[in-house]
Amino acid sequence: MKAYILLILTTIFYAGNLIVGKPVTQEIPPITLAFIRHIIAVIVILPFGYSEWKRNKELWKKEWKAVLSLSLTGLVLFNVLVYLALNHTTTINAGIVEASTPIFTLLIAFLLFKETFTRKQLIGVFLSLFGVFFVITKGSLEVIMNLEINGGDFIMMLAMITWAFYSIFIKQHTWKFPTYGVLLVMFVVANIVFIPLMGLEFNQFSSIQWSGEIIAGLFYLGIFPSVIALICYNTAVREIGPSRASVFLNLIPVFTMIGAVVFLGEQLTIIQFVGSVFVITGVLITNRTSRRVQEEN
């Protein structure tokens, strides 16, 4: 029960990244927002990760390529793309596209690492991608023919592809690192990368209105989805395993829809609802098939 509660909290916090991030991105440009978020994350994780960082200095030097890959994909590119997407699409759409991440991970593993599909996995991939395509095109052939696809939805899809690469790198490398120490190092590396990139948004700094709501939103983004969600998820994975835990991430679009309607006043359309059903169904089929294959091996 403890693991399930932690997983539900994880999905709520990740959904909150989109719900809280939507109004904050209207005020703070994406690179600056991601930088401030990870400054806060460094402060939060420092008491937990400092000793692990100190004891493993040679490990960080030896595995610098792995750490850099994790930081660039999972923290820098992913977050900048998500916050940029939220400037151009609805929170509900972003949540639906985010649910398709396991499908993109499977496709990339197939293309780059020659992992094979089962028939059921192919069905799951098709259903999820159809759901994403249905939402992005608003279920309209006219949108497809006139190339009127929302740029924010496309950027969000790029963010999910980036996160898929991050997921593959996690599988390949994180077993080498202590849990909190690697988070601390990744956050620091990401912030070093963000510093020169912030020059692209220098002319927008003076227009930021630092209201109480914006500052509170920044603290939420820096603490809950950045640190606490990861700790909850890692703890739950140790209790019930990664396959069972990953299924709970399908709740992200559900909580995102609820939060977007309640807190942001967005309207849930039938197209979004139908698309999310296809996405979640496809991911469930794929995950269940993947779990059976792993158990047989």
N, C-alpha and C positions, 0 to 999 in steps of 0.2 A: 504493500500500500504506500509506503514511503516513496518508493521509486516512481510510482504512478503519479503521486502528488507533485513530485519534483518535475516530472515530464510535462504535466499540465501547466505548471508555473513557467517552464521553459518556453512553451508555445505561446503563452500569454505575453511574456516579455518580448519575444521575437515579433509577435503581431504588434505590440506596442511600439516597436522600432518604426513601423510604417505609420501607425496612427499618430504618434507624437511627432515623428519626423516630418509629416506632411505640413503642418503649420510652421514648424521651425525652418524648413527649407524655403518657405516664402520670405523669410527675413534674412537668413544667413546662407551665403553661397555654399555649394556642396563640398568643395575642398576644405574650406575654412571650418565648416561644420564637422567634417570627419576628423580634422586635426584636433579641434577642441574636445570632441568626444573621446579621443584616445589619450589626450593629456589627462583627462579625468580618470580614464581607465587605468593609466599608469599609477596614479596616486592611490587608487583603490586596491590594485593588485600588489603594490610594493611590499606591504607587510607580510604577505603570503609568499611572494616569489623571490624576495631578496636573498634569503639564505640559499635557496636552490640555485639561483644565478651565481652566487659567490662560489659555491662548491663545484660548479661545473664550467668554469671559465674556459678550460681547454676544449670542452665539448662544443661550446658555441663557436670557437675559432675553427674547429674541424668541420662542423656542419653548417657553415655560414651560408652556403648555397641553398640548403633546405630551409633554413630560417628565413632567408630573403624571399624565397619562392612563396612560402606560407604568408609572409607579411604583405607582399605585393598583391597576391590574388585575393586572400581572405579579408584583408583589412583596408588596403589602399584602393585598389580598383573596384572591388565589390561595393564598398560604402559610398565612394564618390558616384558610381553609376546609379546606385539605389536612390541617393538623395537628388541627383540630377533628374532621374525618371519621375520622382514625386512632384517635380515642378511642372510636369506636362501630362500626367495621367492621374487617375483616381487611386485612392488608397486601396479600394476593393480590387481593382484590376491588378495592382502591384502584388497584392496578397495571393491572387489566383496564379499569376505567373510564377511567383516564388515557390508555390507548391510543386511546380514541375521540375525542380532542381534534380531529384533522383533520376529523372528520365534523361536529362542532359548529361549527368554523370555516367550513366550507362552507355549513352551514345559515344561519348568521348573515349571511354574505356574500350569500346568496340573499334573505333577508328584508329586510336593510337597504340593500344596494347593487344589488339586482335582478340579480345574476349568475345565469346560467342553468345548468341541469343537463343533462347528456347522459343517455341511457338507462342507460349503464353506471355513471355516477356515482350515479344513483338506486338501482341495484341495490346498489352499495357502501354507500351511506347506510343502506339498509334492513337489510343484513346486519349492519353494525356496531351499529346501534341495537337490532336484535333480540338481538345478543349481550350488550349491556349490560343490556337488559331481562331477558334470561334469567338472568343472574347475580344481578341485584338482587332478582328475584322468586323465586330459587332454582328456577326451572322449574316453579313450582307455581301452579295456578289458585286454589287455596285462599288462598295469600298475597295474590293480586291481589284476590280477592273480599272478604277480611277487612281489606284495607289494612294488612297487617303488614310493609310494606317497611321495611328497615333504614334508620334515619335517617342513619347514617354514609354509606351508599351514595348517598343522595340529596344529602347535603352535598358528597360527592366529585364528583358530577355537576355541581353548581353551581360547584365549583372549576374544572372543565374548561370550562364555559361562560365563566367569567371569563378563563381562559387563552386561549380562542378569541378573545375581544375583544382581548386583549393581542397575539396573533399578527397580527390585522388592523392594529392600531396600529403594530406593528413594520414591516409591509409599507409602511404609509403614511409613516412618519416616520424610521426609523433611518438611511436613506441620507443624512440631513442631518447626522448626528452622527459624531464620531470614536469609534472602538470602545470604548476604555477610559475615555475622558472621560465618555461618556454613562452607562456603568455606575456610575462613581463618583457622578455627580450623582443618578442614580436611587436608589442605595442611601441617600444622605444624605436625599433627599426622603422616602423610605419611612420612615426612622427618625424624622424630624420628625413624620410622621403617627402613627407607633406610640406616641410618648410620651404624648399625652393618652388614647389608647385603652387604655393599660396600667392606667389608673385603674379600668377595669372588672374587673381581676383583682387589685387591690391586696390584698384579703383573703386571697389564695391564696399570696402571696409567702413568708410565714413557714413554710408547710408543705413547701416545696421541700427535698428532700434532695440536697445537692450532692456526690454520689459521684463517684469517678474515672471511672466508666463514663458518667455523665451529662455531665460536662465534656468527655470525649473525643468523645462524640456531638455536642455543640454545635460543637466545632472541625471535625468532619467536615462538618456541615451548613453551616457558615459558609465553608468553603474549597472543598470539592469540587463539590457541586451548584450552589452560588451563583456561584463564580468560574471554577474550572478547567474545569468542564463547558461553560460558555459560551465560554471561550477555545478549547477543543478543537473545539467545534461550528462556531464562526465561521471557524477556520482550515480545517477540512474543507470548508466551503461554498465558500471561495475556491478550493479545489483542484478539486472535482468538481461544484459547483453545488448550489443549494438543493433541486431536485427529487430528485436521487439521494441527497442527504444525509438528507432527511426520512424516507425509507423505513426507515432504520436505527432510527428512534425506535420502530418497531413491536417492537423487541427489548426494550423496557422491561418489559412484563408478563412476558416469558420470564425475564429476570434477576430480576425481583421475585419470581416464583414460586420460583425456585431458592433465592434468599436467604431468603425467608420460611420455607421448609421446613427449610433447613440451620441457620439462625441463630436463628429465632424458634420453631421447632417447630410451625408451622402445618401443617395437613393440606390437601393439594390434593384437591378433590372433582371428580368427573366433571362436575358442573354448571359449575364454574369453568373446567375444561379446555375443554369444549365452547363455552362462552361466549367464551373468549379466542380460539378458532379463528375464530368468526364475526366478532369485532371486528377481528382482524388481517387476515382475508381481505377484509373490506369496505374497510378502509383501503387495502390494497394495490391493490384494483381502482380505488378513487377516485383514488389518487395516480398510478397508471399512466395513467388516462384524462386527468387534469389535465395531466400532462407531455406527452402527445401533442397536446392542444389548444394548449399553449403553443408547442410546436415548430412546429405548423402556422401559428400566427400570426406 
